[in-house]
Amino acid sequence: MRKTVTIYFRYPLNILNSLLIPLYQFLLPGLLLGATFSVAGRAVGLQSTAGTADVAGFLFLGAFTMSFSYGIFWAVSRTLTAEMVNGTLEATWLTPTPREVFPFASSLASLLLAPVVGTALLLVGSVAFGAHYLLTILSGLPFLAIMAVGLIGMGYVVAALVLALKQAAFLVDMMGYLAAIGSGAMFPLSILPDGVRALTLVLPTTLTLDVLRAHALGTAMLLPSTVEYAAMVFTAVAWAALGRWVYLATERRLRVSGRLSTY
């Protein structure tokens, strides 16, 4: 975990990219589209579908939440890929460290960095783009811990993909993009058909983002509060268990077949 954090800060552009990538990939386009379709300076469409006219607040909260998922996906992917590229994966695997510790430690390192990046994004949204967050957002922040459990499970799935496919950067990037789409980071999920919207609830980020927006912007929650909190816990635990099982099963199969050492 310490190694991952150290390497991250050895490259200052990593920190800058963590802020610039969400800005130019979807925040600025989303803000421009929001301004284009506003009526008398008011986002009436977003107001009717999400319960808030604060386009900047809506989008920057989405970016804040996605900084956790993107961070874990790429931290796990880059750590294992670096071990393979440097030829140290086999030596690392021969240590007595349990196999599941490697992606877990990378995920923990990312969870230390993501709040810093996410908070910086929220400040940019507030200072530069006029986003308004209610102080009640603080009461929604503890739910990030529940989300983190589920994201660590997804990090295990990423680790399995990297070990099995070797070059998995495209799939990791696609997972991050699909997580952003499915979580409603860029648009209100209420516009989706009921069946599709139900599928988005399997992501650990969906309900957490929904709760954060409810606390920070006063939007309506997708589900009754008690149901949503219970579903959030169940989803997080399910992802953690499933992800760890997928990773350990993949690692064992590759180790037995001899493919773990090939790159």
N, C-alpha and C positions, 0 to 999 in steps of 0.2 A: 504494500500500500504506500509506504514511504517512497519507494523507488518510483512508482507511477506519478506521485505528486511532484517529486524532484525533477523528473524528466519534463513534466508539463511546464514548470516554471523556468527550465533552462532555455525554452524557446518562447520568447516574449510574443511572437506572432500568434502562438496558440491562444493566448489570452485575448488578443485583439480579434482573432477570427471567431472566438466564441461569442463575441458581441456583434461582429459585422455579418456573419453568415445568416442568423435569423433576421437581421434588419433588411438585408437586400433580397433574401430568398422569399420571404412572405410578409413581413411587417410593412415595409414601404409600399409594395404593390397592393396590399390589403387596405392601407390607409388611403391610397390614391383612388382605389375603386370606391371606397366608402364616401370620399368627398365627391366623386363623380355622380353617385346615385343619391346624394343627400337632397333634401327638399328644404329650401330656405335655411341651409346650414345645419339641418337636423337629419339624423339617420333614422327616418321613419320606418324603413324596412327592418332594420335591426331591432328597433323598439318593439315592433309588432311580433317578431319571432323569438327574440331573446329576452325582452323585458328591459333593455337598456339602450340608450342612444349614444353611449360613450364607445365609439368605435375603437379609439386608441386603448382605452382600458380593457375592452373585450379582447383585443388582439395581443396586447402585451402580457396579459395574464396567461393567455395560451402559450406565448413564447417562454414565459417563466416556468410553466409546468413542463414544457418540452425540453427545456435545458437539462432536466433530470434524466429523461429517457435517452436523448441524444448523447449525453455525457456518459452514461453507463454503457450504451451500445459501443461507442467508439473507444472508450477506455479499455474494455475487455478485448475488443478486436485488435487494437494496436498493441496491447501488451503481449498477447499470444503470437501475433504476427511477427513482432520484433524478436521474440524468442526463436521462432523458426528461421527468420532471415539471418540472425546472428549465429545460428547453429548451436544454441544453448538449450533448446527445448528438451533434448534427451537428457542432458546433465541435470536440468531442473527436475525432470520427472524421476530421476534416480534418488533424489533426496527423500527423507522420510516425511516430508510435508504432505498431508492429505491432498488428493487431486482436486477436490472441490474448493480448496483454499485459493488457488490461483485466480480464477475469475471472481471469486467472492472479494478478495482483497482489492482487485481493480475496481470493482463496483463500489466498495467503501471509499476508495480514493476519489472516485467521481462524485460520490455523495457529499464529500467535503468541499469540492470545488463548485458544484452546481448551484448551491445557494448564493455564492458570491456572484457568479455570472447572472443568475436569475434576478437577484436584487439590483444589479447594475442595469439590467434591461428595464425593470420596473421604474427605476429612477430616470432613465432616458425617456421612457414613455410619459412620465409625469412632467419632467422639466421641458423637454423638447416638443412633445406632441399633445400636451394638455390632458393627459389621462387623469382621471380622478378615482382614487381608491378609498373606500370607506375604512375607517379605523377598525371596523369589525373584521377586516381581513386577518387580523392577528389571531382571532379565535378559530380561523380555518387552517392556519399553518400546521397545527399538530397532525392533521390528516395526511400531511406529506410523509410522515413516518410510515403510515400504513401503505401508501403508494410505493415507498421505497422497497418494502418487502416484496411486492409483486414485480417491481422493476429488476430486482436482483435475480428473480426467477427468469425473467426475459434475458438477462445478461448471461445466464447459464446456457440458454438456447443459442445465443450469439456465439458463445465459446464453442459449443458443439459444431456449429456451422463452420467456424474458422478451422477447427481441427480436421473436420471431414473434407472440406473443399479447398483448404489452403488459401486460395484467393477468393475471399468472401466479401470484399469491400462493397461490391455492387449490392449484394443482398442485405448487408448491414445498413447501407444507406437507404435502401428500399424499406426496410423494417422501420427505420426512423421516420420516413415520410408517411408510411401507412399509419403509424402510431399517431402522428400529428393530424392526419385526415380523420382517422377513426375517433380521435378524442374530441374533435370539434374545436381544435385550436384556431382554425381559420374561419369557421362559420358555425352558426347555431345548429345543434343536432336536431332541434325541433322541426326543421324543414324536411328531414328524412322520413321515408315511409316507416311505419311501426316495426316491420320485420327487420329492416336494415338498422334502424336505431337500436333494436334489441341486441344485434350482433356487436355493436360498438361497446356495449357494457362489459364485454369480456376483457377489455383492456384496463389495466390498473390505473391508467392516467385519466380515463374518461370521467369517472365519478368524482375523483379528487379535484379535477379542474372545474367540474360543475359546482362542487361545494365552495371552492375558492371564489368563483364568480358570484355565487349567491351571497357570500359574506362581504365581498369587496364592492360589488356593483348592485346588489339588491335584486338579482335576477331570480326567477323561479327555478326550483330544482326539478330535475327530470323525474324523480321518484319521490314519494313521501319520505321525509327525513329519516325515520327509523329504518325503513326498508333500504334506503340508499346507504346508510352507514353499515348495515349488516351485509349488504351486497359488496361493499367496498372491502370489508374484512375478508369475506369468503373468496373474492377474486384474488386478493393479494396472497392469501395462503395457498390457494390452488396453483397460482403461477409459480410460487416458490417451490412447492413440492414437485410439480410437473417439470419445471426447468431443470432442477437438480437431477431428477431421474433421467431426463433426456441427455444431459451432459455426461453423467457417469456411465450410462449405457453406451453412448457413442465413444467415449474415451476407452472403455474396456474393449469394445469391438475393434477399434483401430490398433490398440496395443497388442491384442492377441493376433491380429492379422499381419502385424508388422508395418502397417501404413502410418503409424504415428510418427515414425522417424523420417518419412519421405516429405519432400517439399517441392 
